[in-house]
Amino acid sequence: MWEITVLRKVLPMIVSASRSLSLPAVLPGLVLCAAVTLSAYLIEQLQMMVFGSHWIESLVLAILIGIAVRSSICLPQTFIPGIQFAAKTLLEIAVVLLGASLSTAAIRQAGLPLVGGIAVLVALSLAGSFVIGRLFGLSASLATLVACGNSICGNSAIAAAAPVIGAKPDDIAASIAFTALLGIGAVLTLPLLHLLLGLSALQYGVFAGLTAYAVPQVLAATASAGAVSTQVGTLVKLIRVMMLGPVILVLGAVHGRRPGGSAVNLRHVLPWFILGFAAMATLRSLDAIPAPLLPGMSAVSAAFTVTAMAALGLSVDVRSVAHTGGRVLAAAALSLLALAALGLCLIGLLNIA
């Protein structure tokens, strides 16, 4: 079958991505990243035990712990190869596995008007957020990451876009940290907006799905509004997540263009992990991935992503993040408000009641 052929081409790419480094070279850095990751998970579980939920997720905690470690001690050079391997290769593998969590079945259920509206909203939000970021003095790379995080799916979109555009660790850490902060604020604010705006359960579900950064945040924000809001919000959010693939391909095409406007570099347009992401999403849509494997693939993707974020934190100069922090937060906040306004406009245009 053709899907087996695709996997045979993608899997060797995953193996070859790490072939240039030997295990002894990367082991010290990987062990350090794993220790930071374990600490992040333990703190997340401690929050669950004390508060009944986690206010700061492990992905953000891994970055913060990594930054704290890097800022407090001088890491020996022996740790650097493993940190770089985790920040790049493990993150790329995580993106590939993320494709297995997506399915086009959600699109068929939602109907073309809503799907088309969400696609237009994502495009407008990306453009608007990028412009806002540039107006606040952010670099093109950092503005792009903030735009992806706000417009698609928060940290996951930032993590997926970062290797495509060649973002610096400082930019990745800053965008994730402040986007995550706003994500928590959105979860707390959305239920209040539900009451203030007088939205119906269906309208609020669409609004939450268009505004919240992650599926768990949608679930938390819509829990008090009933099952209809939760189901619709989750569906809308999943459709937003599915925009990640096309957006990443466009970013790859733009980033692959040379300064003189010459031909696109195919390796930048279609990096191996984007091909793998697309292949996994296609296989999932065709039900070609055995159902028992899906939870494990999702868990590995999540664990690799958190480990990669730990590595990014261990690569960050805290002074650079602090220098841009206020501007990143202001740009991300204004972009989130613009996204919310676009969401309300879409609800009105589609006559969602």
Sequence and secondary structure as in RCSB ss.txt:
>XXXX:A:sequence
MWEITVLRKVLPMIVSASRSLSLPAVLPGLVLCAAVTLSAYLIEQLQMMVFGSHWIESLVLAILIGIAVRSSICL
PQTFIPGIQFAAKTLLEIAVVLLGASLSTAAIRQAGLPLVGGIAVLVALSLAGSFVIGRLFGLSASLATLVACGN
SICGNSAIAAAAPVIGAKPDDIAASIAFTALLGIGAVLTLPLLHLLLGLSALQYGVFAGLTAYAVPQVLAATASA
GAVSTQVGTLVKLIRVMMLGPVILVLGAVHGRRPGGSAVNLRHVLPWFILGFAAMATLRSLDAIPAPLLPGMSAV
SAAFTVTAMAALGLSVDVRSVAHTGGRVLAAAALSLLALAALGLCLIGLLNIA
>XXXX:A:secstr
 HHHHHHHHHHHHHHHHTTTS HHHHHHHHHHHHHHHHHHHHHHHHHHHHHSS SS HHHHHHHHHHHHHHHS  
 GGGHHHHHHIIIIIHHHHHHHHGGG  THHHHHH HHHHHHHHHHHHHHHHHHHHHHHHTT  HHHHHHHHHII
IIITHHHHHHHHHHHT  HHHHHHHHHHHHHHHHHHHHHHHHHHHHHT  HHHHHHHHHHH SSHHHHHHHHGGG
 HHHHHHHHHHHHHHHHTHHHHHHHHHHHHTS TT     HHHHS HHHHHHHHHHHHHHTT S TTHHHHHHHH
HHHHHHHHHHHHHTT  HHHHHHHHHHHHHHHHHHHHHHHHHHHHHHHHTT  
